[in-house]
Amino acid sequence: MDAVPDLIDEMTHNEHLSNQWLEITPGRLTGLKDFSTIIGMIINILYLCFARRKYHYVELDIDDWVLDSIQYLGYI
């Protein structure tokens, strides 16, 4: 019974979101979260696979295409 006010607030919030011009349903929100997780994994994999150390591990060396890819994926 203590959780009823929170449940009512969540239902009201979901109803408000479903009446917007850009309808954000719980299914779409889950899809957006999954999409952002995949983009984050791709960014991390690019960094881990293509980053190298040079000058006896003093500087980090990353190819320009990797940096550009990470930047564009960050914008997405």
PEVEN-V659720 format. One record per backbone hydrogen bond with DSSP energy under -0.5 kcal/mol. CO is the residue of the C=O (numbers start at 1). NH is the residue of the N-H. Records with the same first field share a line. If there is no record, write none. Layout:
BEGIN
CO: NH, NH
END
This chain:
BEGIN
1: 4
3: 7
4: 8
5: 9
6: 10
7: 11
8: 12
9: 13
10: 14
11: 15
12: 16
13: 17
14: 18
15: 19
16: 19
17: 20, 24
21: 23
23: 25
25: 29
26: 30
27: 31
28: 32
29: 33
30: 34
31: 35
32: 36
33: 37
34: 38
35: 39
36: 40
37: 41
38: 42
39: 43
40: 44
41: 45
42: 46
43: 47
44: 48
45: 49
46: 50
47: 51
52: 61
54: 58, 59
59: 54
60: 62
61: 52
63: 67
64: 68
65: 69
66: 70
67: 71
68: 72
69: 73
70: 74
71: 75
72: 76
END
